């Protein structure tokens, strides 16, 4: 199997070095490319990353891109999927760079990937073995509400959507770039994927979820928007509804973009 690892970045200068250092050594031999996409950060995220990679033993595995403007998490994810598909990768594994999950969680995801089944692997905050360090009761209740709502919509016992995932790229045989590309893109993508492939095998593994130092997401606005979308979905509306996004543009950064044989 051929894997790509996706690190979305936005104003994570305080955590990006720690996240890169947390990637287990064994994964560097198993992934073909580590796609780092900076979403037009206003801080020193890129400087911190490139400085760390100067003497990194696996620096040639990294491809660093900077978005022309802020495309939100969804836009960066679309670009990462395009990059991984262009490389003929089988799976794209997503790891957030603001401290949400650990490098050890990546190994558990990787171990569950099965190309023969083209299964979907999800890192879950709400299964046995997971650890949630900073979730208060209100946040847990909000997450549980959407868990049950999404289970109802999908008729599948899925506990978590979008926290950490290994996407089987062969299953993305629809217009994934026509799904609203804001902060809610990843759960919408997973719902659409499961809806179109009803028999897809889904494995969930417990992950650790640490405290995030800062977040640009307003949970009330995010939750309200996701609720409306789920209700529209329940009425038969597809998330694949927007025009394609050809204007998503990223520029290569630095010297960490050497081609790797396919």
N, C-alpha and C positions, 0 to 999 in steps of 0.2 A: 504494500500500500504506500501511497505517496501523500505526505501530510504537509500542510502549511499552518503556521501559527500566526494569529492576528492579534496585534497589540494596538487597540485604539487609544489615542492620547489627546488629552485636552487639559492644559494647565495642571500637569502632574509633575512639576519639577521636584517636588519633595518626595515622590514615591517611585519615579520611573527607574532610578538606579537599583533600588531595592527589589523591584519586580523583576528586572532583567537578571539580577544576581540570584533570584529564587528559582529560576528555571533549572530543573535538574540536569545534570551532565548527560544522562542517558537520552534525554529528549533531543539534544543537539545532534545525536547520531541518527535520530529517527525522523526528524522533520527536514523537508527539502528547503524551506524558506521561512523566515520570520518576517512578516510584513508589519512594519510599524508605520501607522498613519497618524500624523499630527494634524489635528483639526483646527489649524490656524490659531495655535495657542498664543496668549498674550504674555506668557512668562518665559522662563528659560528651559522649558522642557527639552527642546531640541539640543540646546547646548549641553545639558546634562547627559543626554543619551549619547550624543556623538563623542563626548569626552570619555564616557565609560567604555565605548566600543573601540577606542583607539588601540588598546592593548588586549582586547578580548580575544581569547583563543578561537572563537567561532564567529568572528566579525563578518566573514564572507557569507554567512547564512542570512544576514540581516539585509532587508531592503527598506529604506526609510523614505517615506513620501510625506509631503506637506500639502494639505489642501489649499487651493487658491483662496477659498474663503471657508467660513464655518458651515459645514454641511450637516451638522448634528451627527449623532452616533449612527443613525441610519445611513446617511450618505457615505460615511467612512466604511461601514459594513458592506455596502454595495460595491464600493471600490475594491475592498479586500476579496470579496467573492469573485469579482472579475479577474483580479490578479491571479488568484488560485486556480480558476478555471483555465486561464490562458496557459498556466504551467502544467495543465492536465493533472492536477492534484485530485485525490480521491476524497480527502477530508480537509475541512478548514476548522481549526480549533480556535476559539475566541477566549482571550484572557484579558480582563479589565486591568487597568494600570493604576488605579487609585487605591489599591489595598484590599479590594474585594475578592478574596480567594487567594490561594497560594500556589507556588510551583508544584508542590506535592499533589495538589488536586488535579493538575494536568496529567500526571502519570495515571491516576485512576480513570480519567476520561479516555486516555490513549488505550489503556488495556481493554476497554470495553468495545472499541471500534472493530467492526467486522465487515470487511468489504463484500464478502459473499452474501451477506444479508442486507448490506447497505443500510445499517441501522442508525438511528438517531440517538446520540448520547448526550444527556443533560446533567450538569452539576446542579444539585438541589440543596437548598437551605433547609428543607423541611422533611427529610427522610432520616432514617436511622444512621448515625455516624456523622451527621452534620453538626456544625457548631456556629451559633449566632451569638456574638459577644455583645453587641450594642443595640439589640432590638428591644424597644420598650413594648408594652402591651398594645398600645394603639397601632404601632407599626405591624405587629404580628396579626392583629385582627384584620387590618387592611389587606395584608397578603393572603390570609386565609379566605377572605371574601372572594378575591379574584381567583384563587386556586379552585374553589368550588364552582365559580361561574365558568371558568375555562373548562373544567371537567364536564360540566353540563353541556357546553357547546360542542365539545369534541367527542363526548361519550368515551373518553379514555381517562384512566386514573393517573394523570400527570400532575406532579406536585409543584413543579417550578418551570417557568418559561423565561429564558433569556438571561439568567444569571451567569451561566458558564455553559458552553455547548461545543459539541463536535458535530459539524454539519456534513452529512454525506452529499457531496456536490453533485453526484449523478442524479440525485432525487430533486435537485432544483431545476426541473425541466419546465418551469413556467417563468413568467416575467417578474422575477424577484425585484427588479428595479422600478416596478410600477406600484409598489407598496409605499404608503406614506413614510418618508425617510427621516422622521424626527426621532426623539429619544425612545419612542414606543415601537420602533421598527422591528427589533429582534423578536419580541413576543408575537407580533403580527405575522412575521415571517414563519415562525414555528407553527402557529395555528393554521396558516395557509398550507404549509408543507404537510402537516398531519391530515388536514381535510382532503388534500388531493391524493394522498397515499394512505388510505385507511388501514392497510395491513402492515404498515411500517412497524418494525420492532423498536421499542423505546426503552433505553436503559437509563436509570437515574442513579447517580452516585452521590453520597454525602460530601459536602464541601465545607470549608471553614470560611466564615464571612466576618472580616475584621471591621474595625471602625474606619470610616472614610473621613479624611481630614476636612475636605470641602466638597461640595456638590453643587452643580449648576441646575439640578432638577428640583422643581417645585412639586412635592409629592401630591398636593391637592389638585393642581392643574393636570399633572400626569395621570392621576387616578380617574379624574372626571373624564378626560379625553378617552382613556382606554375603556371606560365603562360605556360611553356613547358608541364607540366603535364595536364593542362586543355586542351591544344591543342591535346595532345595524346588521352585524354579521348573523345574529339569530334570526333576523327577518329575511335572510337570503342574500345579503349584499356581500360581494367579495372584497377583500382588501386590495386585490389587484385591480385598481381603478384609475390610477393616475397616468398621465403621459410618461413615456420613458424619460430618463434624465441624462441626456448626452452632455449636459453642461457640467457634470462632475469632473473636475480637473485637479490632478495632483502632480506636483513636481518632485523629481528625485532630489535627495539631499545628500551632500557629502560624497564619500568614496566607498560607501558600503553597499553598492548596488551592482556588484559584479555578477555576470550571468552564471548560472549553474546549469550544468548539462541536464537535459530532460531525461 
